[in-house]
């Protein structure tokens, strides 16, 4: 994977299901929430901005700032 292929795009109506697809690894349980839980928090507080991490045209992760 080349770093030049990575981009951040906002979670939208069109990509929200794909953004929720990544699951928390078992060893992460108790440390981080699921993507769906983070997106619910973002719906309640405008300060949070959920983003999809893309490698070219494929979603490979999720982040929020």
PDB file of N, CA, C and O in Angstrom:
ATOM      1  N   UNK A   1       0.849  -1.169   0.000  1.00  0.00           N
ATOM      2  CA  UNK A   1       0.000   0.000   0.000  1.00  0.00           C
ATOM      3  C   UNK A   1       0.897   1.235   0.000  1.00  0.00           C
ATOM      4  O   UNK A   1       1.814   1.350   0.812  1.00  0.00           O
ATOM      5  N   UNK A   2       0.628   2.122  -0.889  1.00  0.00           N
ATOM      6  CA  UNK A   2       1.375   3.376  -0.969  1.00  0.00           C
ATOM      7  C   UNK A   2       0.637   4.449  -0.196  1.00  0.00           C
ATOM      8  O   UNK A   2      -0.586   4.556  -0.287  1.00  0.00           O
ATOM      9  N   UNK A   3       1.371   5.239   0.560  1.00  0.00           N
ATOM     10  CA  UNK A   3       0.736   6.301   1.349  1.00  0.00           C
ATOM     11  C   UNK A   3       0.045   7.326   0.457  1.00  0.00           C
ATOM     12  O   UNK A   3      -0.879   8.001   0.910  1.00  0.00           O
ATOM     13  N   UNK A   4       0.467   7.460  -0.794  1.00  0.00           N
ATOM     14  CA  UNK A   4      -0.152   8.452  -1.676  1.00  0.00           C
ATOM     15  C   UNK A   4      -1.568   8.065  -2.073  1.00  0.00           C
ATOM     16  O   UNK A   4      -2.309   8.899  -2.592  1.00  0.00           O
ATOM     17  N   UNK A   5      -1.955   6.820  -1.840  1.00  0.00           N
ATOM     18  CA  UNK A   5      -3.303   6.366  -2.171  1.00  0.00           C
ATOM     19  C   UNK A   5      -4.296   6.589  -1.037  1.00  0.00           C
ATOM     20  O   UNK A   5      -5.496   6.385  -1.223  1.00  0.00           O
ATOM     21  N   UNK A   6      -3.820   7.004   0.128  1.00  0.00           N
ATOM     22  CA  UNK A   6      -4.691   7.178   1.285  1.00  0.00           C
ATOM     23  C   UNK A   6      -5.353   8.546   1.272  1.00  0.00           C
ATOM     24  O   UNK A   6      -4.742   9.552   0.912  1.00  0.00           O
ATOM     25  N   UNK A   7      -6.618   8.557   1.675  1.00  0.00           N
ATOM     26  CA  UNK A   7      -7.334   9.828   1.796  1.00  0.00           C
ATOM     27  C   UNK A   7      -8.397   9.695   2.883  1.00  0.00           C
ATOM     28  O   UNK A   7      -8.823   8.591   3.222  1.00  0.00           O
ATOM     29  N   UNK A   8      -8.808  10.821   3.413  1.00  0.00           N
ATOM     30  CA  UNK A   8      -9.900  10.893   4.382  1.00  0.00           C
ATOM     31  C   UNK A   8     -11.097  11.533   3.705  1.00  0.00           C
ATOM     32  O   UNK A   8     -10.974  12.550   3.022  1.00  0.00           O
ATOM     33  N   UNK A   9     -12.256  10.922   3.904  1.00  0.00           N
ATOM     34  CA  UNK A   9     -13.508  11.469   3.370  1.00  0.00           C
ATOM     35  C   UNK A   9     -14.554  11.397   4.469  1.00  0.00           C
ATOM     36  O   UNK A   9     -14.592  10.429   5.227  1.00  0.00           O
ATOM     37  N   UNK A  10     -15.401  12.413   4.561  1.00  0.00           N
ATOM     38  CA  UNK A  10     -16.440  12.408   5.597  1.00  0.00           C
ATOM     39  C   UNK A  10     -17.386  11.222   5.450  1.00  0.00           C
ATOM     40  O   UNK A  10     -17.629  10.740   4.343  1.00  0.00           O
ATOM     41  N   UNK A  11     -17.913  10.763   6.572  1.00  0.00           N
ATOM     42  CA  UNK A  11     -18.967   9.750   6.551  1.00  0.00           C
ATOM     43  C   UNK A  11     -20.230  10.444   6.057  1.00  0.00           C
ATOM     44  O   UNK A  11     -20.616  11.493   6.574  1.00  0.00           O
ATOM     45  N   UNK A  12     -20.864   9.853   5.056  1.00  0.00           N
ATOM     46  CA  UNK A  12     -22.076  10.412   4.455  1.00  0.00           C
ATOM     47  C   UNK A  12     -23.171   9.349   4.424  1.00  0.00           C
ATOM     48  O   UNK A  12     -22.963   8.207   4.833  1.00  0.00           O
ATOM     49  N   UNK A  13     -24.317   9.743   3.940  1.00  0.00           N
ATOM     50  CA  UNK A  13     -25.420   8.796   3.770  1.00  0.00           C
ATOM     51  C   UNK A  13     -25.001   7.645   2.855  1.00  0.00           C
ATOM     52  O   UNK A  13     -25.398   6.500   3.074  1.00  0.00           O
ATOM     53  N   UNK A  14     -24.206   7.946   1.838  1.00  0.00           N
ATOM     54  CA  UNK A  14     -23.813   6.930   0.854  1.00  0.00           C
ATOM     55  C   UNK A  14     -22.784   5.932   1.383  1.00  0.00           C
ATOM     56  O   UNK A  14     -22.777   4.778   0.956  1.00  0.00           O
ATOM     57  N   UNK A  15     -21.922   6.351   2.297  1.00  0.00           N
ATOM     58  CA  UNK A  15     -20.853   5.446   2.733  1.00  0.00           C
ATOM     59  C   UNK A  15     -20.954   5.016   4.203  1.00  0.00           C
ATOM     60  O   UNK A  15     -20.068   4.323   4.702  1.00  0.00           O
ATOM     61  N   UNK A  16     -22.014   5.414   4.892  1.00  0.00           N
ATOM     62  CA  UNK A  16     -22.073   5.125   6.332  1.00  0.00           C
ATOM     63  C   UNK A  16     -22.121   3.636   6.652  1.00  0.00           C
ATOM     64  O   UNK A  16     -21.557   3.213   7.661  1.00  0.00           O
ATOM     65  N   UNK A  17     -22.775   2.837   5.827  1.00  0.00           N
ATOM     66  CA  UNK A  17     -22.817   1.386   6.093  1.00  0.00           C
ATOM     67  C   UNK A  17     -21.433   0.774   5.933  1.00  0.00           C
ATOM     68  O   UNK A  17     -21.032  -0.066   6.738  1.00  0.00           O
ATOM     69  N   UNK A  18     -20.708   1.179   4.919  1.00  0.00           N
ATOM     70  CA  UNK A  18     -19.346   0.671   4.716  1.00  0.00           C
ATOM     71  C   UNK A  18     -18.430   1.151   5.837  1.00  0.00           C
ATOM     72  O   UNK A  18     -17.516   0.435   6.248  1.00  0.00           O
ATOM     73  N   UNK A  19     -18.675   2.366   6.330  1.00  0.00           N
ATOM     74  CA  UNK A  19     -17.850   2.902   7.419  1.00  0.00           C
ATOM     75  C   UNK A  19     -18.059   2.109   8.711  1.00  0.00           C
ATOM     76  O   UNK A  19     -17.136   1.980   9.516  1.00  0.00           O
ATOM     77  N   UNK A  20     -19.262   1.583   8.908  1.00  0.00           N
ATOM     78  CA  UNK A  20     -19.563   0.814  10.118  1.00  0.00           C
ATOM     79  C   UNK A  20     -19.099  -0.637  10.032  1.00  0.00           C
ATOM     80  O   UNK A  20     -19.126  -1.347  11.037  1.00  0.00           O
ATOM     81  N   UNK A  21     -18.681  -1.087   8.871  1.00  0.00           N
ATOM     82  CA  UNK A  21     -18.315  -2.494   8.674  1.00  0.00           C
ATOM     83  C   UNK A  21     -17.096  -2.949   9.482  1.00  0.00           C
ATOM     84  O   UNK A  21     -17.118  -4.052  10.027  1.00  0.00           O
ATOM     85  N   UNK A  22     -16.031  -2.137   9.580  1.00  0.00           N
ATOM     86  CA  UNK A  22     -14.877  -2.620  10.363  1.00  0.00           C
ATOM     87  C   UNK A  22     -15.274  -2.902  11.813  1.00  0.00           C
ATOM     88  O   UNK A  22     -16.016  -2.140  12.432  1.00  0.00           O
ATOM     89  N   UNK A  23     -14.762  -4.007  12.330  1.00  0.00           N
ATOM     90  CA  UNK A  23     -15.073  -4.397  13.703  1.00  0.00           C
ATOM     91  C   UNK A  23     -13.855  -4.202  14.594  1.00  0.00           C
ATOM     92  O   UNK A  23     -12.713  -4.226  14.136  1.00  0.00           O
ATOM     93  N   UNK A  24     -14.124  -4.013  15.848  1.00  0.00           N
ATOM     94  CA  UNK A  24     -13.067  -3.893  16.845  1.00  0.00           C
ATOM     95  C   UNK A  24     -12.450  -5.275  17.046  1.00  0.00           C
ATOM     96  O   UNK A  24     -13.170  -6.267  17.169  1.00  0.00           O
ATOM     97  N   UNK A  25     -11.122  -5.340  17.080  1.00  0.00           N
ATOM     98  CA  UNK A  25     -10.452  -6.608  17.349  1.00  0.00           C
ATOM     99  C   UNK A  25     -10.743  -7.024  18.792  1.00  0.00           C
ATOM    100  O   UNK A  25     -10.904  -6.162  19.656  1.00  0.00           O
ATOM    101  N   UNK A  26     -10.814  -8.320  19.064  1.00  0.00           N
ATOM    102  CA  UNK A  26     -11.122  -8.785  20.428  1.00  0.00           C
ATOM    103  C   UNK A  26     -10.218  -8.167  21.496  1.00  0.00           C
ATOM    104  O   UNK A  26     -10.689  -7.849  22.587  1.00  0.00           O
ATOM    105  N   UNK A  27      -8.938  -7.995  21.201  1.00  0.00           N
ATOM    106  CA  UNK A  27      -8.027  -7.430  22.201  1.00  0.00           C
ATOM    107  C   UNK A  27      -8.262  -5.931  22.427  1.00  0.00           C
ATOM    108  O   UNK A  27      -7.727  -5.358  23.376  1.00  0.00           O
ATOM    109  N   UNK A  28      -9.063  -5.294  21.558  1.00  0.00           N
ATOM    110  CA  UNK A  28      -9.376  -3.876  21.722  1.00  0.00           C
ATOM    111  C   UNK A  28     -10.641  -3.657  22.554  1.00  0.00           C
ATOM    112  O   UNK A  28     -10.900  -2.548  23.021  1.00  0.00           O
ATOM    113  N   UNK A  29     -11.421  -4.719  22.734  1.00  0.00           N
ATOM    114  CA  UNK A  29     -12.661  -4.612  23.488  1.00  0.00           C
ATOM    115  C   UNK A  29     -12.363  -4.062  24.881  1.00  0.00           C
ATOM    116  O   UNK A  29     -11.443  -4.519  25.560  1.00  0.00           O
ATOM    117  N   UNK A  30     -13.128  -3.108  25.279  1.00  0.00           N
ATOM    118  CA  UNK A  30     -12.915  -2.473  26.577  1.00  0.00           C
ATOM    119  C   UNK A  30     -12.051  -1.229  26.492  1.00  0.00           C
ATOM    120  O   UNK A  30     -11.987  -0.446  27.440  1.00  0.00           O
ATOM    121  N   UNK A  31     -11.375  -1.042  25.338  1.00  0.00           N
ATOM    122  CA  UNK A  31     -10.532   0.139  25.161  1.00  0.00           C
ATOM    123  C   UNK A  31     -11.131   1.128  24.169  1.00  0.00           C
ATOM    124  O   UNK A  31     -11.020   2.340  24.350  1.00  0.00           O
ATOM    125  N   UNK A  32     -11.769   0.608  23.117  1.00  0.00           N
ATOM    126  CA  UNK A  32     -12.401   1.478  22.129  1.00  0.00           C
ATOM    127  C   UNK A  32     -13.798   0.963  21.824  1.00  0.00           C
ATOM    128  O   UNK A  32     -14.105  -0.213  22.019  1.00  0.00           O
ATOM    129  N   UNK A  33     -14.637   1.875  21.340  1.00  0.00           N
ATOM    130  CA  UNK A  33     -16.016   1.526  21.005  1.00  0.00           C
ATOM    131  C   UNK A  33     -16.097   1.083  19.546  1.00  0.00           C
ATOM    132  O   UNK A  33     -15.134   1.210  18.789  1.00  0.00           O
ATOM    133  N   UNK A  34     -17.243   0.569  19.172  1.00  0.00           N
ATOM    134  CA  UNK A  34     -17.468   0.223  17.769  1.00  0.00           C
ATOM    135  C   UNK A  34     -17.644   1.505  16.959  1.00  0.00           C
ATOM    136  O   UNK A  34     -17.903   2.573  17.514  1.00  0.00           O
ATOM    137  N   UNK A  35     -17.502   1.382  15.649  1.00  0.00           N
ATOM    138  CA  UNK A  35     -17.701   2.532  14.763  1.00  0.00           C
ATOM    139  C   UNK A  35     -19.119   3.072  14.925  1.00  0.00           C
ATOM    140  O   UNK A  35     -19.320   4.285  14.959  1.00  0.00           O
ATOM    141  N   UNK A  36     -20.093   2.185  15.025  1.00  0.00           N
ATOM    142  CA  UNK A  36     -21.494   2.610  15.182  1.00  0.00           C
ATOM    143  C   UNK A  36     -21.668   3.455  16.443  1.00  0.00           C
ATOM    144  O   UNK A  36     -22.398   4.446  16.428  1.00  0.00           O
ATOM    145  N   UNK A  37     -20.999   3.070  17.539  1.00  0.00           N
ATOM    146  CA  UNK A  37     -21.108   3.845  18.778  1.00  0.00           C
ATOM    147  C   UNK A  37     -20.458   5.227  18.620  1.00  0.00           C
ATOM    148  O   UNK A  37     -20.984   6.226  19.111  1.00  0.00           O
ATOM    149  N   UNK A  38     -19.329   5.273  17.942  1.00  0.00           N
ATOM    150  CA  UNK A  38     -18.679   6.569  17.698  1.00  0.00           C
ATOM    151  C   UNK A  38     -19.551   7.465  16.829  1.00  0.00           C
ATOM    152  O   UNK A  38     -19.625   8.673  17.055  1.00  0.00           O
ATOM    153  N   UNK A  39     -20.209   6.879  15.840  1.00  0.00           N
ATOM    154  CA  UNK A  39     -21.051   7.700  14.965  1.00  0.00           C
ATOM    155  C   UNK A  39     -22.280   8.215  15.704  1.00  0.00           C
ATOM    156  O   UNK A  39     -22.751   9.316  15.420  1.00  0.00           O
ATOM    157  N   UNK A  40     -22.807   7.437  16.647  1.00  0.00           N
ATOM    158  CA  UNK A  40     -23.919   7.933  17.472  1.00  0.00           C
ATOM    159  C   UNK A  40     -23.471   9.140  18.293  1.00  0.00           C
ATOM    160  O   UNK A  40     -24.211  10.115  18.430  1.00  0.00           O
ATOM    161  N   UNK A  41     -22.257   9.069  18.838  1.00  0.00           N
ATOM    162  CA  UNK A  41     -21.719  10.202  19.599  1.00  0.00           C
ATOM    163  C   UNK A  41     -21.566  11.427  18.704  1.00  0.00           C
ATOM    164  O   UNK A  41     -21.861  12.547  19.123  1.00  0.00           O
ATOM    165  N   UNK A  42     -21.106  11.217  17.474  1.00  0.00           N
ATOM    166  CA  UNK A  42     -20.935  12.329  16.540  1.00  0.00           C
ATOM    167  C   UNK A  42     -22.279  12.965  16.191  1.00  0.00           C
ATOM    168  O   UNK A  42     -22.350  14.174  15.970  1.00  0.00           O
ATOM    169  N   UNK A  43     -23.343  12.165  16.139  1.00  0.00           N
ATOM    170  CA  UNK A  43     -24.676  12.706  15.877  1.00  0.00           C
ATOM    171  C   UNK A  43     -25.144  13.614  17.008  1.00  0.00           C
ATOM    172  O   UNK A  43     -25.931  14.535  16.788  1.00  0.00           O
ATOM    173  N   UNK A  44     -24.657  13.350  18.220  1.00  0.00           N
ATOM    174  CA  UNK A  44     -25.087  14.113  19.391  1.00  0.00           C
ATOM    175  C   UNK A  44     -24.228  15.338  19.671  1.00  0.00           C
ATOM    176  O   UNK A  44     -24.654  16.240  20.391  1.00  0.00           O
ATOM    177  N   UNK A  45     -23.026  15.379  19.110  1.00  0.00           N
ATOM    178  CA  UNK A  45     -22.122  16.482  19.396  1.00  0.00           C
ATOM    179  C   UNK A  45     -21.432  16.922  18.114  1.00  0.00           C
ATOM    180  O   UNK A  45     -20.632  16.175  17.549  1.00  0.00           O
ATOM    181  N   UNK A  46     -21.736  18.126  17.654  1.00  0.00           N
ATOM    182  CA  UNK A  46     -21.218  18.627  16.377  1.00  0.00           C
ATOM    183  C   UNK A  46     -19.701  18.795  16.358  1.00  0.00           C
ATOM    184  O   UNK A  46     -19.117  18.958  15.287  1.00  0.00           O
ATOM    185  N   UNK A  47     -19.059  18.757  17.514  1.00  0.00           N
ATOM    186  CA  UNK A  47     -17.602  18.901  17.566  1.00  0.00           C
ATOM    187  C   UNK A  47     -16.878  17.677  16.997  1.00  0.00           C
ATOM    188  O   UNK A  47     -15.717  17.785  16.604  1.00  0.00           O
ATOM    189  N   UNK A  48     -17.542  16.512  16.945  1.00  0.00           N
ATOM    190  CA  UNK A  48     -16.933  15.292  16.421  1.00  0.00           C
ATOM    191  C   UNK A  48     -17.180  15.179  14.929  1.00  0.00           C
ATOM    192  O   UNK A  48     -18.279  15.464  14.452  1.00  0.00           O
ATOM    193  N   UNK A  49     -16.158  14.762  14.191  1.00  0.00           N
ATOM    194  CA  UNK A  49     -16.236  14.632  12.734  1.00  0.00           C
ATOM    195  C   UNK A  49     -15.793  13.225  12.325  1.00  0.00           C
ATOM    196  O   UNK A  49     -14.594  12.956  12.258  1.00  0.00           O
ATOM    197  N   UNK A  50     -16.744  12.321  12.052  1.00  0.00           N
ATOM    198  CA  UNK A  50     -16.387  10.970  11.639  1.00  0.00           C
ATOM    199  C   UNK A  50     -15.900  10.957  10.187  1.00  0.00           C
ATOM    200  O   UNK A  50     -16.492  11.590   9.313  1.00  0.00           O
ATOM    201  N   UNK A  51     -14.816  10.227   9.951  1.00  0.00           N
ATOM    202  CA  UNK A  51     -14.206  10.182   8.629  1.00  0.00           C
ATOM    203  C   UNK A  51     -13.902   8.735   8.243  1.00  0.00           C
ATOM    204  O   UNK A  51     -13.574   7.911   9.096  1.00  0.00           O
ATOM    205  N   UNK A  52     -14.014   8.438   6.951  1.00  0.00           N
ATOM    206  CA  UNK A  52     -13.599   7.155   6.408  1.00  0.00           C
ATOM    207  C   UNK A  52     -12.164   7.296   5.922  1.00  0.00           C
ATOM    208  O   UNK A  52     -11.787   8.324   5.359  1.00  0.00           O
ATOM    209  N   UNK A  53     -11.377   6.272   6.140  1.00  0.00           N
ATOM    210  CA  UNK A  53     -10.029   6.215   5.600  1.00  0.00           C
ATOM    211  C   UNK A  53     -10.100   5.355   4.346  1.00  0.00           C
ATOM    212  O   UNK A  53     -10.459   4.179   4.410  1.00  0.00           O
ATOM    213  N   UNK A  54      -9.761   5.942   3.218  1.00  0.00           N
ATOM    214  CA  UNK A  54      -9.812   5.238   1.940  1.00  0.00           C
ATOM    215  C   UNK A  54      -8.418   4.923   1.438  1.00  0.00           C
ATOM    216  O   UNK A  54      -7.483   5.704   1.616  1.00  0.00           O
ATOM    217  N   UNK A  55      -8.295   3.768   0.811  1.00  0.00           N
ATOM    218  CA  UNK A  55      -7.127   3.412   0.005  1.00  0.00           C
ATOM    219  C   UNK A  55      -7.664   3.359  -1.418  1.00  0.00           C
ATOM    220  O   UNK A  55      -8.340   2.405  -1.804  1.00  0.00           O
ATOM    221  N   UNK A  56      -7.363   4.371  -2.176  1.00  0.00           N
ATOM    222  CA  UNK A  56      -7.969   4.599  -3.497  1.00  0.00           C
ATOM    223  C   UNK A  56      -9.479   4.711  -3.300  1.00  0.00           C
ATOM    224  O   UNK A  56      -9.944   5.678  -2.698  1.00  0.00           O
ATOM    225  N   UNK A  57     -10.253   3.745  -3.793  1.00  0.00           N
ATOM    226  CA  UNK A  57     -11.710   3.812  -3.693  1.00  0.00           C
ATOM    227  C   UNK A  57     -12.302   2.866  -2.654  1.00  0.00           C
ATOM    228  O   UNK A  57     -13.522   2.727  -2.567  1.00  0.00           O
ATOM    229  N   UNK A  58     -11.448   2.215  -1.867  1.00  0.00           N
ATOM    230  CA  UNK A  58     -11.923   1.235  -0.879  1.00  0.00           C
ATOM    231  C   UNK A  58     -11.757   1.768   0.545  1.00  0.00           C
ATOM    232  O   UNK A  58     -10.701   2.282   0.917  1.00  0.00           O
ATOM    233  N   UNK A  59     -12.824   1.632   1.326  1.00  0.00           N
ATOM    234  CA  UNK A  59     -12.736   2.020   2.731  1.00  0.00           C
ATOM    235  C   UNK A  59     -11.891   0.987   3.460  1.00  0.00           C
ATOM    236  O   UNK A  59     -12.150  -0.214   3.383  1.00  0.00           O
ATOM    237  N   UNK A  60     -10.873   1.474   4.170  1.00  0.00           N
ATOM    238  CA  UNK A  60     -10.011   0.559   4.908  1.00  0.00           C
ATOM    239  C   UNK A  60     -10.004   0.855   6.393  1.00  0.00           C
ATOM    240  O   UNK A  60      -9.371   0.134   7.164  1.00  0.00           O
ATOM    241  N   UNK A  61     -10.709   1.918   6.810  1.00  0.00           N
ATOM    242  CA  UNK A  61     -10.720   2.236   8.229  1.00  0.00           C
ATOM    243  C   UNK A  61     -11.621   3.406   8.542  1.00  0.00           C
ATOM    244  O   UNK A  61     -12.288   3.964   7.671  1.00  0.00           O
ATOM    245  N   UNK A  62     -11.621   3.756   9.803  1.00  0.00           N
ATOM    246  CA  UNK A  62     -12.480   4.815  10.325  1.00  0.00           C
ATOM    247  C   UNK A  62     -11.674   5.611  11.345  1.00  0.00           C
ATOM    248  O   UNK A  62     -10.855   5.066  12.085  1.00  0.00           O
ATOM    249  N   UNK A  63     -11.929   6.907  11.360  1.00  0.00           N
ATOM    250  CA  UNK A  63     -11.338   7.765  12.367  1.00  0.00           C
ATOM    251  C   UNK A  63     -12.323   8.888  12.675  1.00  0.00           C
ATOM    252  O   UNK A  63     -13.272   9.125  11.927  1.00  0.00           O
ATOM    253  N   UNK A  64     -12.085   9.561  13.772  1.00  0.00           N
ATOM    254  CA  UNK A  64     -12.950  10.673  14.141  1.00  0.00           C
ATOM    255  C   UNK A  64     -12.091  11.710  14.845  1.00  0.00           C
ATOM    256  O   UNK A  64     -11.247  11.387  15.681  1.00  0.00           O
ATOM    257  N   UNK A  65     -12.329  12.962  14.483  1.00  0.00           N
ATOM    258  CA  UNK A  65     -11.604  14.037  15.173  1.00  0.00           C
ATOM    259  C   UNK A  65     -12.568  15.062  15.668  1.00  0.00           C
ATOM    260  O   UNK A  65     -12.160  16.051  16.277  1.00  0.00           O
TER     261      UNK A  65
END
